Structure formats: structure tokens, C-alpha cells
Amino acid sequence: MLELTIYTKNGIKHYMTKIELENVTKFFGGKKVIDNVSISVESGDRTAILGPDKAGKSTLLSLIAGIEKPDGGRIYFDGKDVTRYPPQKRNIGMLVQTFALYPNLNVYENIASPLRARGLTTEEIDREVKEQAKSLGIDDILHHYPYEISGGECQRVATARALVKKAAVYLLDEPFTNLDYKLKESMRVELKRILDKGKGTIILATPDPEEALIFAKTLVFLYDGKVLQKGPIEECYSKPASISVGKYFSKPMMNLIEAPLVQKNKRSVLNISDELQLDVTHLNLPEECVVGLRPHNLYLVKEREGMLTISPTLELQENAGSEMIVRMKLDGSSLTMYTPFVKRLKEKSLRIFVDPCDFYIFSKKTGKFITKYQRG
């Protein structure tokens, strides 16, 4: 088995591994699904691989786990080339969206299976299984079979089986996708609580920006097999590298408005709508811009000084639990507002407040992020 870095605290061993991918490429059926990816995940870090469906997230995790082999590039664990190592030599714990429990084994044996494979004694297995089951609240169903328990309980069993290994690396591949809303929320909290206690390197693949923000310290944004941005998650959120990242790394998706740059009285003005023009002379912008605005940065009431008014037309209103999603049109552009105010909007013509300092400005030509608006 791969030699790993060991850290001790209160006599308990914790394993962590630094993971490096160097120019990794993978083809399926002649299509390049991972395109020259180079990333580094530090020991003990929590990294989210965020991106839409078919971005290559699951494939990337399979490459790290050793389930798939790259067609090009190298993979290193703590500086050691493991590109051709099988999964059992990588000390990986994996949790996927399909529970994949052994139907012929009860809950106890499902959790114990990776420990038996490692040759632990009966006493060690019993202690570890019961400890992990208790932490996940499934210690009362250890003698049940998968067909006898609920979907949520199956997910907890799968989680226990992954965590009981005390692995160096945990790979979480959209583990909450098949759960209903209420169960998804409780499992997020529970899994985060458990992972907070551990010291393993954790990589979460998810299509959900909210999940990425909850779990991760570092972001890798993957799109069509390519890494479009990587770095501290707060920095990636506040300074998205491109229109693609900014649009997706927002829930609901970021509003985008084409904003021509016009000259008025020797000043450069961004024409966002017929009623909203911003003086951007001090920003030295290119001629063609796209302005981004996150849905939670549109308001039904004036929240602070310096806010401006727009008058979009109401198209659709949806209640989303304790929040409300409002779809609108503004001079041909579609806008989405996400607000905690839950009430029926009666008028088609709305009065909405925005703070120009919430505007993200991108180059229309290159798609790259230029700056957030700043008052001159």
C-alpha cells in the first residue's frame, strides 16, 4: 500500500495525502472528456470540483481513485507517481450518488467490508463499525438488510462504509443527488459535522454551487473537461474568472446583460438599460461588455444608500420554501430575482432596486472577468 503522511492528535492516527494531477487527459469513445487538467490539492484540504452535467467531474474522481487510467499525464500522491496504481493501493474512501450496498450483506457487514479486506481483527472491526454507526445514527439497524431500510438510511450506511476506512483521501461524487430535499439538507449537515472531525483530504464533485460553498475551502471549476478556474472558494465566488464561471457559480444562475459602451459628453457610459446608464470613464473598459448581477442582489425594497432603480416587467413568480424566485424582463434581457420576501406581486410593472457595486463586468469579446463596478 502507498506510504502516507501520518499526523497524530491525542494518540489517534490521521492520514492525509497531497494530490497532484499533471496534464491529465482522458478519452471515451474518441471524445476527450478530460482535457489536459493540472491541479494540486493540498494535504487535508477540502476541494470542490464544480461544474454542470457532463463537465467531467465523475471521470476526474475516477482517475484520482484509480478506477480509470488516464490516456495522458500523471497523477501523484505525496509526490509519488500512482498513475498506474489500482484503487486498493491508494487508500481512498469513496461515496457516490448510487448507494451500491451489497444486497446480500446486512448493514453491519456492509460497513465492515473494507475493514475485513484490510485484515483487521474481529474486535477491531466490531469497535470501528459500532463507533461509526453510532455517529451516523444507524446503530439500531445493524442487523437489517438494504432492502429493509429507507433510502436515507442506505445513504448513511454507504457514508459509514466510506468513513470507517479512515482513508487518506475521501472522494464524494454527488452524494446527495438522489435524496429528497429534506433528507439532502440533514445529510449535508451530518456529513459536514463528521468530516470536520477528520483530517483526510476531501474532494467533492458537485453540480450545486451551494454545496460547494458549504463544504469546500478550494474550488476547481470544470467545464467540458477543462479547468476554467481554481483557487480559494471565496475568491472564485467574488472574482469569477469568466462569464461561464460567474453564470454557473450562483444559485439561481447569475443574470447577464449585454451593455454597450457609449460616449456621452466626453464620458464613457455603460448602457445597461434605457433607464440605467453608469459612468465608467474611470474604469477604462473595452468597447463591448456584459454585466452580471446575482439574483439575490436585486431587491424589492431599498436596502441601503446609493441604490438605483430599474423597472422590469413581471413574467413569473415562484415560491421556493421561505424564499421567492421572480422572473422578469428588462428591455429584452431576462432577469431572475431571489428574495426572502414571500408575497404575491400584483403589478406587471415592477420597481426593483440594485446597487451598482454588485455589478460584475466581463469582456463580451473574450468572456473574461474585468472588474466589479466601483464608484469613481
C-alpha positions in Angstrom: 0.0 0.0 0.0 1.1 3.6 -0.7 3.1 5.2 2.1 1.2 8.1 3.6 1.8 11.1 5.8 0.6 10.4 9.3 -0.4 13.1 11.8 -1.3 12.3 15.4 -3.5 14.1 17.8 -4.5 12.6 21.2 -3.0 9.3 20.1 -5.3 9.0 17.1 -3.7 8.5 13.7 -4.9 10.6 10.8 -3.7 10.1 7.2 -3.5 12.9 4.7 -2.3 13.0 1.1 -1.4 15.8 -1.3 -2.8 15.0 -4.7 -1.4 16.4 -7.9 -2.7 15.9 -11.5 -0.2 16.9 -14.2 -1.6 17.4 -17.8 -4.1 14.6 -17.3 -6.2 13.7 -20.3 -8.9 11.0 -20.8 -10.8 9.9 -23.9 -14.1 7.9 -24.1 -15.2 6.7 -27.5 -12.8 9.1 -29.2 -14.1 12.1 -27.3 -11.8 14.0 -24.9 -13.7 14.1 -21.6 -10.8 15.4 -19.5 -8.6 17.9 -21.3 -5.1 18.5 -20.1 -6.1 19.0 -16.5 -3.4 20.1 -14.0 -4.5 20.7 -10.4 -3.0 20.4 -6.9 -5.0 19.5 -3.8 -3.0 20.1 -0.6 -3.0 17.6 2.2 -6.0 18.0 4.4 -7.7 20.4 2.1 -11.4 20.4 1.1 -11.8 20.9 -2.6 -15.0 21.1 -4.6 -15.0 20.2 -8.3 -17.9 22.3 -9.5 -19.5 22.2 -12.9 -22.6 21.3 -15.0 -23.6 17.8 -16.1 -21.1 16.2 -18.4 -18.3 18.5 -17.3 -16.1 15.5 -16.5 -16.4 15.7 -12.7 -17.1 12.0 -12.1 -14.4 11.0 -14.5 -11.9 13.1 -12.8 -12.7 11.4 -9.4 -12.4 8.0 -11.0 -9.0 8.9 -12.3 -7.9 10.0 -8.8 -9.3 6.8 -7.3 -7.6 4.6 -9.9 -10.9 3.3 -11.3 -10.0 4.8 -14.6 -6.5 5.2 -16.1 -5.5 8.4 -17.9 -4.7 8.4 -21.6 -2.1 11.1 -20.9 -0.5 12.9 -18.0 0.5 11.7 -14.5 -1.1 11.5 -11.0 0.9 11.9 -7.8 0.1 11.2 -4.2 2.6 12.9 -1.9 5.0 13.2 -4.8 4.8 9.5 -5.6 3.6 8.6 -9.1 0.4 6.5 -8.7 -0.8 6.8 -12.3 -0.9 3.0 -12.7 -1.7 2.1 -9.1 -5.0 0.2 -8.7 -7.7 1.6 -6.3 -6.8 -0.7 -3.4 -3.3 0.7 -3.2 -4.4 4.4 -2.9 -6.2 4.3 0.5 -9.3 6.0 -0.9 -12.8 6.3 0.7 -15.4 6.9 -1.9 -19.1 8.0 -1.6 -21.2 8.1 -4.7 -24.7 9.1 -5.6 -25.8 5.5 -6.1 -25.5 3.8 -2.7 -24.1 0.5 -4.1 -24.6 -1.5 -1.0 -24.1 -5.3 -1.0 -27.7 -6.6 -1.0 -26.7 -10.0 0.4 -25.0 -8.4 3.5 -26.6 -6.7 6.4 -25.8 -3.2 7.5 -23.1 -4.3 9.9 -21.3 -6.4 7.2 -21.7 -3.7 4.6 -19.8 -1.2 6.9 -17.3 -3.9 7.9 -16.4 -5.0 4.4 -13.5 -2.6 3.8 -12.1 -3.4 7.2 -12.2 -7.2 6.6 -10.4 -6.6 3.3 -7.6 -4.9 5.3 -7.3 -7.8 7.6 -8.4 -6.2 10.9 -9.2 -8.4 13.9 -12.8 -9.2 14.8 -12.5 -6.9 17.9 -11.1 -4.0 15.9 -13.8 -4.4 13.2 -16.6 -4.5 15.8 -15.3 -1.4 17.6 -14.9 0.6 14.4 -18.3 -0.4 12.9 -20.3 0.3 16.0 -18.5 3.6 16.6 -19.2 4.8 13.0 -22.8 3.5 13.0 -23.5 5.4 16.3 -22.1 8.7 14.9 -24.5 8.4 11.9 -27.5 7.3 14.0 -27.8 3.8 12.4 -26.6 1.7 15.3 -30.1 0.3 15.7 -30.4 -1.2 12.2 -27.0 -3.0 12.0 -28.8 -6.4 11.5 -31.1 -5.1 8.8 -30.5 -5.7 5.1 -30.5 -2.9 2.5 -34.0 -3.8 1.2 -35.4 -3.4 4.7 -34.3 0.2 5.3 -35.1 3.6 3.8 -33.1 5.5 1.1 -31.8 7.9 3.7 -30.6 5.0 5.9 -28.9 3.4 2.9 -27.1 6.7 2.3 -25.9 6.7 5.9 -24.7 3.1 5.6 -22.8 4.0 2.5 -21.3 7.0 4.3 -20.3 4.9 7.3 -18.7 2.3 5.0 -16.6 5.1 3.3 -15.6 6.8 6.5 -14.8 3.7 8.6 -11.7 3.2 6.4 -10.1 6.3 7.9 -8.7 6.9 4.5 -6.1 9.4 3.4 -8.4 10.7 0.7 -12.2 10.9 0.6 -13.9 11.3 -2.8 -17.5 12.4 -2.7 -19.2 12.1 -6.1 -22.5 14.0 -5.9 -23.5 12.0 -2.8 -26.8 13.9 -2.2 -28.2 13.8 -5.8 -30.7 11.0 -5.2 -32.1 12.3 -1.9 -35.2 14.3 -1.4 -34.9 18.0 -0.3 -35.4 17.5 3.4 -33.1 14.5 3.6 -30.5 16.2 1.5 -30.3 19.1 3.9 -30.0 16.9 7.0 -27.3 14.7 5.3 -25.3 17.7 4.3 -25.2 18.9 7.9 -24.4 15.4 9.2 -21.6 14.7 6.8 -20.0 18.1 7.3 -20.1 17.5 11.0 -18.4 14.2 10.7 -15.8 15.4 8.2 -15.0 18.3 10.4 -13.6 15.8 12.9 -11.3 14.1 10.4 -8.1 15.0 8.8 -8.3 13.4 5.4 -8.0 15.2 2.1 -11.6 15.6 0.8 -12.6 16.2 -2.8 -16.3 16.8 -3.6 -17.7 16.6 -7.1 -21.0 18.5 -7.3 -23.2 20.5 -9.8 -24.6 22.5 -6.9 -22.8 25.9 -6.1 -24.4 25.9 -2.6 -22.9 22.5 -1.8 -19.5 23.7 -2.9 -19.8 26.8 -0.7 -20.9 24.7 2.3 -18.1 22.0 2.1 -15.1 23.4 0.4 -12.2 25.7 1.0 -10.8 25.4 -2.5 -12.7 25.4 -5.9 -11.9 23.7 -9.2 -14.4 24.9 -11.8 -14.6 22.3 -14.5 -16.4 22.8 -17.9 -16.3 20.5 -20.9 -13.3 18.7 -19.4 -11.3 21.9 -18.9 -10.4 23.7 -15.7 -11.7 27.3 -16.1 -10.8 28.5 -12.6 -9.2 27.2 -9.4 -8.3 28.8 -6.1 -9.8 29.7 -2.7 -13.5 29.3 -2.9 -14.4 32.8 -1.6 -12.1 34.4 -4.1 -13.5 32.4 -7.0 -17.0 33.4 -5.9 -16.2 37.1 -5.6 -14.0 37.2 -8.7 -15.2 34.7 -11.2 -12.7 34.3 -14.0 -15.2 34.3 -16.8 -18.8 34.6 -17.8 -19.1 30.8 -17.8 -17.9 30.6 -14.2 -19.8 33.7 -13.0 -23.1 32.5 -14.5 -22.9 29.0 -13.1 -21.3 29.8 -9.7 -24.5 31.4 -8.5 -27.8 30.0 -7.3 -30.0 30.7 -9.2 -27.7 31.5 -12.1 -26.2 34.9 -12.5 -28.2 37.4 -14.6 -26.2 38.6 -17.7 -27.0 41.8 -19.6 -25.2 43.0 -22.7 -24.2 46.6 -22.0 -22.8 48.6 -24.9 -20.2 51.3 -24.1 -21.3 54.7 -25.4 -19.7 58.2 -25.3 -21.8 61.0 -23.7 -20.3 64.4 -23.1 -16.8 63.0 -23.3 -17.6 60.4 -20.7 -17.7 56.6 -21.1 -21.1 55.2 -20.2 -22.3 51.6 -19.9 -25.8 51.4 -21.3 -27.4 48.7 -19.1 -31.0 49.6 -19.9 -33.0 52.5 -21.2 -33.2 53.9 -17.6 -29.9 52.7 -16.2 -26.6 54.1 -17.5 -23.4 54.0 -15.5 -20.4 56.3 -15.9 -17.4 54.0 -16.2 -14.9 56.5 -17.5 -12.6 55.7 -14.5 -12.6 52.0 -15.2 -11.1 52.1 -18.8 -13.4 49.4 -20.1 -13.3 47.8 -23.6 -16.0 48.7 -26.1 -18.2 45.7 -25.6 -19.2 44.5 -22.1 -21.5 42.0 -20.4 -22.8 43.0 -16.9 -23.5 40.2 -14.4 -25.8 40.5 -11.4 -26.6 37.7 -8.9 -30.3 37.1 -8.3 -30.0 37.8 -4.6 -28.6 41.3 -5.4 -32.0 42.5 -6.7 -34.3 43.9 -4.1 -38.0 44.8 -3.6 -37.1 47.5 -1.1 -34.2 50.0 -0.9 -31.7 48.3 1.4 -29.1 51.0 1.5 -28.0 54.4 0.2 -26.6 54.6 -3.3 -29.0 52.0 -4.8 -30.6 52.6 -8.2 -34.0 51.7 -9.6 -34.9 49.6 -12.6 -38.4 48.9 -13.9 -38.6 45.3 -15.3 -41.8 43.6 -16.3 -43.0 40.6 -14.2 -43.1 37.3 -16.1 -43.3 34.6 -13.5 -43.3 34.3 -9.7 -42.4 31.0 -7.9 -42.4 30.3 -4.2 -39.3 28.3 -3.1 -40.0 27.5 0.6 -39.2 30.6 2.6 -37.8 32.4 -0.5 -39.3 33.6 -3.7 -38.0 33.5 -7.3 -39.2 36.2 -9.6 -38.6 36.0 -13.4 -38.6 39.4 -15.2 -37.8 41.1 -18.5 -35.8 44.3 -18.7 -35.5 45.8 -22.3 -35.3 42.4 -23.8 -32.9 40.9 -21.2 -34.2 38.2 -18.8 -33.7 38.8 -15.1 -34.1 36.5 -12.1 -34.6 37.8 -8.5 -34.2 35.6 -5.4 -35.7 37.2 -2.4 -36.7 36.2 1.2 -40.0 38.2 0.7 -42.8 35.7 0.0 -45.8 37.6 -1.2 -47.9 37.8 -4.3 -46.7 40.6 -6.7 -49.8 42.1 -8.2 -48.4 44.6 -10.7 -46.8 43.6 -14.0 -44.6 46.7 -13.9 -42.1 46.3 -11.0 -39.9 48.7 -9.2 -36.6 46.9 -8.3 -33.6 48.3 -6.5 -30.0 47.4 -7.4 -26.6 48.5 -6.1 -24.2 49.1 -9.0 -21.3 47.9 -6.8 -22.9 44.4 -7.1 -22.3 44.5 -10.9 -19.7 42.2 -12.4 -18.3 43.4 -15.6 -17.0 41.0 -18.2 -15.5 41.4 -21.7 -18.0 40.5 -24.3 -15.2 39.6 -26.8 -13.2 37.3 -24.5 -15.7 36.4 -21.8 -13.1 37.2 -19.1 -13.9 39.0 -15.9 -12.7 42.6 -15.9 -13.8 44.1 -12.6 -16.7 44.7 -10.2 -18.2 48.2 -10.6 -16.6 50.8 -8.3 -17.8 54.3 -7.9 -15.4 56.9 -9.3 
